[in-house]
Amino acid sequence: MNPKSLRQPSLTRPVGIVGVGLHIPPRVVTNAELIEGLDTTDEWIRARTGIAERHFADSDSATSDLAVEAGRQALAAAGIAASDLDAVLVATFSPDQPLPSTALTVKQALGADHALPFDITQAACAGGIYALLMAAHLLQNPAFSHVMVVGADCGSRMTDPQDRTTRVFFGDAAGAVVLGAVPEGFGLLAWDTGDDLSHAVGIPAGGSRRPFSEAVLHDRSHYLQMNGKGAWNAATGRLPHSIREVAARAAVPLHEVDHFLLHQANINILADVTKQLDIPVERVPVNVDRLGNTASASIFTVLHERMAEVEHGDHLILSAIGAGYIWGSLCFRHYAGGQ
C-alpha cells in the first residue's frame, strides 16, 4: 500500500496544539484501599489491568471543577486570555448533572464570555478525539481563532463500589488543549473515525428508555457496566487498524511517528496494540498504572506528560476507543512557535 495514495485532503486552515493543561485530583486511591469489600486482590488488579493506584476527586468536587483547573493551565500555556476563546468543548460521560450544560459551566468559570459552549457527552473514552476533530473544523471558520477542548471525567462517580469489574479500572482527571492556527504543513494532518453499536459497555438506566426508579436503584443499573472480553476485543481489534489508517492518510509511515498517545484503558491492551503495530515501546507513554482509566481525559493525560519531550516537527498520533463502540485516531505534526 502506498500511503500517499490514501492521503486525506488537508484542512483549509492548518490547526495545531498551542497549549495544554492537566488537573489530577490530589487524593490517591491505592488497590489496597479499593479492594476493601470487593472480591479481588491487588495481584489480580495489577495482572489484569496494570493499575496500582488512581486518583478520586473530593466529595465536594464535580467534573466541571477539574475541567476548569485544566483549562486555566492550557490558557496560560497558550499565552492567551479566556476572552480570546471562540468555543469551549467539554467531552465527558460524567457531567455535573443532566442539565444545565457542563461546557457552559466551564466556560463561565473560566471567563470565556464570548465562547460557544459544546458538550460531547456520549462518546465516552473516545470523547477527546471527537472533540478535537470538531474543534479543528470549527476553526475553519475565519472568525474563530482559538478553541479549547477539555476531556474530563469523574469515573469514580459512575462505577459501582460493589462491582470489581468496573470499580478497579477508573480514576478521575481532566486535560485541556487549546487549538489555534499554525503554518502550512503543521497541525492536524489526518483523522480516522469509526463506530459499531454495542451494549457491551454502557450505563443501561437513567435515560428516557429506563428512567430512574426504585427498581433501577435496586439492580444498580444506573452504574457503568462492562463486558471485559468485549471491551478487549474491540480495543485490540479496532485501534491498530485505525492507527494504521490515519498514518496512511497523513502520508507518514508508522516508523516515522514519534509519539503514540493511546487511550490508557488497560496495560495489557496497550501492550497488545504496541506489539501489533511493531512500534518501539518508548514511543508509547504509559500512565494507566498511576492514574487508571480516566476516560475522556485519558489521551490528554499522556499528551500533557509527553509534551516536554515533543520537538518541533514531531509527528503525534492520538487514538482512543470508547463505549458505543466509538473510536478514532488523529495525526498531528507539532509546531513549536518561533521555529
C-alpha positions as CSV (number, residue, x, y, z in Angstrom):
1,M,0.0,0.0,0.0
2,N,1.3,3.4,-0.9
3,P,0.4,5.8,1.9
4,K,0.4,8.8,-0.4
5,S,-2.4,7.3,-2.4
6,L,-4.6,7.5,0.6
7,R,-3.6,10.9,1.8
8,Q,-6.5,12.9,3.2
9,P,-7.2,16.4,1.9
10,S,-5.6,18.9,4.4
11,L,-7.6,21.4,6.3
12,T,-8.0,24.8,4.6
13,R,-6.7,26.5,7.7
14,P,-4.0,24.4,9.4
15,V,-4.8,23.9,13.1
16,G,-2.5,22.7,15.8
17,I,-2.0,22.4,19.5
18,V,-0.9,25.7,21.1
19,G,-1.4,25.0,24.8
20,V,-2.1,22.0,27.1
21,G,-3.2,21.7,30.7
22,L,-3.8,18.9,33.2
23,H,-5.5,18.5,36.6
24,I,-5.2,15.4,38.7
25,P,-7.1,15.4,42.0
26,P,-4.7,15.1,44.9
27,R,-6.4,12.1,46.6
28,V,-4.6,8.9,45.7
29,V,-6.6,5.6,46.0
30,T,-4.5,2.5,46.1
31,N,-5.6,-1.0,45.3
32,A,-5.3,-1.9,48.9
33,E,-7.9,0.8,49.8
34,L,-10.2,0.0,46.9
35,I,-10.5,-3.8,47.4
36,E,-12.0,-3.5,50.9
37,G,-15.4,-5.0,50.4
38,L,-14.6,-6.3,46.8
39,D,-13.9,-9.9,45.9
40,T,-10.5,-9.2,44.4
41,T,-6.8,-8.7,45.2
42,D,-4.0,-6.3,44.5
43,E,-2.3,-9.0,42.5
44,W,-5.4,-9.7,40.4
45,I,-5.8,-6.0,39.6
46,R,-2.2,-5.5,38.6
47,A,-2.1,-8.6,36.4
48,R,-5.4,-7.8,34.6
49,T,-5.1,-4.1,34.3
50,G,-1.6,-2.9,35.3
51,I,-3.2,-0.4,37.7
52,A,-1.6,0.2,41.1
53,E,-3.4,3.4,42.0
54,R,-5.8,6.0,40.7
55,H,-7.0,9.5,41.9
56,F,-10.5,10.3,43.1
57,A,-12.0,13.8,43.3
58,D,-13.0,15.0,46.6
59,S,-16.7,14.7,47.5
60,D,-17.3,18.4,47.0
61,S,-15.7,18.5,43.5
62,A,-17.5,17.8,40.2
63,T,-16.3,17.2,36.7
64,S,-16.5,20.9,35.8
65,D,-14.2,21.8,38.7
66,L,-11.5,19.5,37.3
67,A,-12.1,20.9,33.8
68,V,-11.7,24.5,34.9
69,E,-8.3,23.8,36.5
70,A,-7.0,22.1,33.4
71,G,-8.5,24.8,31.2
72,R,-6.7,27.6,33.2
73,Q,-3.4,25.8,32.7
74,A,-4.0,25.4,29.0
75,L,-4.8,29.1,28.6
76,A,-1.5,30.0,30.4
77,A,0.5,27.6,28.2
78,A,-1.1,29.1,25.1
79,G,-0.4,32.6,26.3
80,I,-4.0,33.8,25.7
81,A,-6.9,35.1,27.8
82,A,-10.1,33.2,28.3
83,S,-11.8,36.1,26.4
84,D,-9.8,35.1,23.3
85,L,-11.6,31.7,23.1
86,D,-14.3,31.3,20.5
87,A,-15.6,27.9,21.7
88,V,-15.2,25.6,24.6
89,L,-15.9,21.9,24.0
90,V,-16.1,19.6,27.0
91,A,-16.1,15.8,26.5
92,T,-17.3,13.7,29.4
93,F,-19.5,10.8,30.3
94,S,-19.9,12.1,33.9
95,P,-21.4,15.6,33.5
96,D,-22.1,17.7,36.6
97,Q,-25.8,17.0,36.0
98,P,-28.1,16.3,33.0
99,L,-28.9,20.0,32.8
100,P,-27.6,22.7,32.6
101,S,-24.6,22.2,30.3
102,T,-21.2,21.3,31.8
103,A,-19.4,23.2,29.0
104,L,-21.4,26.3,29.8
105,T,-20.4,25.9,33.5
106,V,-16.8,25.6,32.5
107,K,-16.7,28.5,30.1
108,Q,-18.4,30.8,32.6
109,A,-16.0,29.8,35.3
110,L,-13.0,30.5,33.0
111,G,-14.4,33.8,32.0
112,A,-14.7,32.8,28.3
113,D,-17.6,35.2,27.8
114,H,-17.6,35.1,24.0
115,A,-17.1,31.3,23.6
116,L,-19.7,28.9,22.3
117,P,-20.2,26.0,24.7
118,F,-20.5,22.5,23.3
119,D,-21.0,19.3,25.3
120,I,-19.9,15.9,24.0
121,T,-21.4,13.5,26.5
122,Q,-21.8,10.1,24.9
123,A,-18.5,9.3,23.2
124,A,-17.1,8.1,26.5
125,C,-13.3,7.4,26.3
126,A,-13.2,8.5,22.6
127,G,-14.7,11.9,23.6
128,G,-11.4,13.7,23.4
129,I,-10.7,12.5,19.9
130,Y,-14.1,13.6,18.6
131,A,-13.9,16.9,20.5
132,L,-10.5,17.7,19.0
133,L,-11.8,16.9,15.5
134,M,-14.8,19.0,15.9
135,A,-12.7,21.9,17.3
136,A,-10.4,21.7,14.3
137,H,-13.3,22.1,11.9
138,L,-14.8,25.0,13.9
139,L,-11.5,26.7,13.4
140,Q,-12.0,26.5,9.6
141,N,-14.3,29.5,10.1
142,P,-12.0,32.6,9.7
143,A,-14.0,34.3,12.5
144,F,-12.6,31.7,15.0
145,S,-9.1,32.0,16.3
146,H,-8.8,29.7,19.4
147,V,-10.9,26.8,20.6
148,M,-10.5,25.0,23.9
149,V,-11.1,21.2,24.2
150,V,-11.4,19.6,27.6
151,G,-11.7,15.9,28.4
152,A,-12.8,15.5,32.0
153,D,-14.3,12.6,33.9
154,C,-15.1,11.6,37.4
155,G,-15.3,7.9,36.7
156,S,-15.3,7.2,40.4
157,R,-18.9,8.6,40.5
158,M,-20.1,6.4,37.6
159,T,-18.8,3.0,38.8
160,D,-20.5,0.7,41.3
161,P,-18.5,0.4,44.5
162,Q,-19.6,-3.2,44.7
163,D,-18.6,-4.2,41.2
164,R,-14.9,-5.3,40.8
165,T,-15.3,-5.5,37.0
166,T,-15.5,-1.7,36.7
167,R,-14.6,-0.2,40.1
168,V,-10.9,-1.1,39.9
169,F,-10.4,0.5,36.4
170,F,-11.4,4.1,36.7
171,G,-9.9,7.3,38.1
172,D,-10.7,11.0,37.9
173,A,-8.8,13.6,35.9
174,A,-9.2,16.5,33.4
175,G,-7.0,17.5,30.5
176,A,-7.3,20.5,28.2
177,V,-5.9,21.6,24.9
178,V,-6.1,25.0,23.1
179,L,-6.1,24.7,19.3
180,G,-5.2,27.6,17.1
181,A,-3.8,28.4,13.7
182,V,-0.3,27.1,12.7
183,P,1.7,27.3,9.5
184,E,1.1,25.2,6.4
185,G,2.4,21.6,6.8
186,F,1.9,21.5,10.6
187,G,-1.1,20.7,12.9
188,L,-3.8,18.2,12.2
189,L,-2.8,16.2,9.2
190,A,-5.4,13.5,9.1
191,W,-8.1,11.7,11.1
192,D,-9.9,8.3,11.1
193,T,-13.1,7.5,12.9
194,G,-15.4,4.5,13.2
195,D,-18.3,3.1,15.2
196,D,-20.2,-0.1,15.8
197,L,-23.2,-0.1,18.1
198,S,-22.8,-2.4,21.1
199,H,-24.2,-2.5,24.6
200,A,-21.2,-4.5,26.0
201,V,-20.1,-1.3,27.8
202,G,-22.6,1.2,28.9
203,I,-24.9,2.6,31.6
204,P,-28.3,0.9,31.0
205,A,-30.5,3.1,33.1
206,G,-31.0,6.8,33.9
207,G,-32.2,7.9,30.4
208,S,-35.5,8.0,28.6
209,R,-35.6,4.3,28.0
210,R,-35.1,3.3,31.6
211,P,-35.7,6.4,33.8
212,F,-34.6,6.3,37.4
213,S,-36.8,4.3,39.7
214,E,-36.7,2.1,42.8
215,A,-36.1,-0.9,40.5
216,V,-33.1,0.8,38.9
217,L,-31.6,1.6,42.2
218,H,-32.1,-1.9,43.4
219,D,-30.5,-3.6,40.4
220,R,-27.8,-0.9,40.2
221,S,-28.2,-0.4,36.5
222,H,-27.5,3.3,36.8
223,Y,-23.8,2.5,37.2
224,L,-21.4,1.7,34.4
225,Q,-21.4,-1.9,33.3
226,M,-18.7,-3.6,31.2
227,N,-18.2,-6.9,29.4
228,G,-14.4,-7.2,29.8
229,K,-13.9,-9.6,26.9
230,G,-16.0,-7.5,24.6
231,A,-14.0,-4.4,25.5
232,W,-10.7,-6.2,25.0
233,N,-11.7,-7.5,21.6
234,A,-13.0,-4.1,20.4
235,A,-9.9,-2.2,21.5
236,T,-7.3,-4.6,20.3
237,G,-9.2,-5.1,17.0
238,R,-10.1,-1.5,16.2
239,L,-7.2,0.6,17.4
240,P,-4.4,-0.9,15.4
241,H,-6.4,-0.6,12.2
242,S,-7.4,3.0,13.0
243,I,-3.8,4.0,13.7
244,R,-2.5,2.4,10.5
245,E,-5.3,4.2,8.6
246,V,-4.6,7.6,10.0
247,A,-0.9,7.3,9.4
248,A,-1.5,6.3,5.8
249,R,-3.9,9.2,5.3
250,A,-1.3,11.6,6.7
251,A,1.3,10.0,4.4
252,V,3.5,9.4,7.5
253,P,5.0,5.8,7.8
254,L,4.4,4.3,11.2
255,H,8.2,4.2,11.9
256,E,8.4,8.0,11.4
257,V,5.7,8.7,14.1
258,D,7.5,10.0,17.2
259,H,4.8,9.7,19.8
260,F,1.8,7.3,20.0
261,L,-0.6,8.8,22.6
262,L,-3.1,6.0,23.3
263,H,-6.1,5.7,25.5
264,Q,-5.0,4.4,28.9
265,A,-7.6,1.7,29.5
266,N,-5.5,-1.2,30.4
267,I,-1.8,-2.0,30.4
268,N,-2.4,-5.3,28.5
269,I,-4.4,-3.6,25.8
270,L,-1.5,-1.0,25.3
271,A,1.0,-3.9,25.1
272,D,-1.1,-5.8,22.6
273,V,-1.6,-2.7,20.3
274,T,2.0,-1.8,20.5
275,K,3.0,-5.4,19.5
276,Q,0.5,-5.5,16.6
277,L,1.9,-2.2,15.2
278,D,5.5,-3.3,15.9
279,I,6.4,0.1,17.3
280,P,9.1,0.8,20.0
281,V,7.6,0.8,23.5
282,E,9.4,4.1,24.3
283,R,7.2,5.9,21.8
284,V,4.1,4.8,23.7
285,P,3.9,6.6,27.1
286,V,2.0,4.8,29.9
287,N,0.4,6.3,33.0
288,V,-2.5,3.9,33.5
289,D,-0.5,2.3,36.3
290,R,-0.7,5.6,38.2
291,L,-4.0,7.2,37.0
292,G,-6.2,4.3,35.9
293,N,-8.6,4.8,33.1
294,T,-9.5,8.4,33.1
295,A,-12.0,8.1,30.2
296,S,-12.4,11.3,28.2
297,A,-9.3,12.8,30.0
298,S,-7.1,9.8,29.1
299,I,-5.4,10.9,25.9
300,F,-4.9,14.4,27.4
301,T,-3.1,13.0,30.4
302,V,-0.5,11.3,28.2
303,L,-0.3,14.2,25.8
304,H,0.4,16.6,28.7
305,E,3.0,14.4,30.2
306,R,4.7,13.9,26.9
307,M,4.8,17.5,25.7
308,A,8.1,18.1,27.5
309,E,9.7,15.7,25.0
310,V,7.8,16.8,21.9
311,E,10.0,18.7,19.5
312,H,9.3,20.9,16.5
313,G,8.2,18.8,13.6
314,D,7.5,15.7,15.6
315,H,4.5,13.5,14.5
316,L,2.0,12.5,17.1
317,I,-0.9,10.0,16.8
318,L,-3.7,10.2,19.3
319,S,-6.0,7.2,19.4
320,A,-8.9,6.1,21.6
321,I,-11.9,3.9,21.8
322,G,-15.0,4.3,24.0
323,A,-18.3,2.7,24.8
324,G,-20.6,2.5,21.9
325,Y,-18.3,1.4,20.3
326,I,-16.9,4.7,19.1
327,W,-13.2,5.1,18.1
328,G,-10.9,7.4,16.3
329,S,-7.3,8.5,15.6
330,L,-5.7,11.8,14.8
331,C,-2.3,12.6,13.4
332,F,-0.6,15.9,14.2
333,R,2.7,17.4,13.2
334,H,3.8,19.7,16.0
335,Y,4.6,23.3,15.5
336,A,6.7,25.0,18.2
337,G,6.1,28.7,17.7
338,G,9.1,30.7,16.6
339,Q,10.9,27.7,15.0
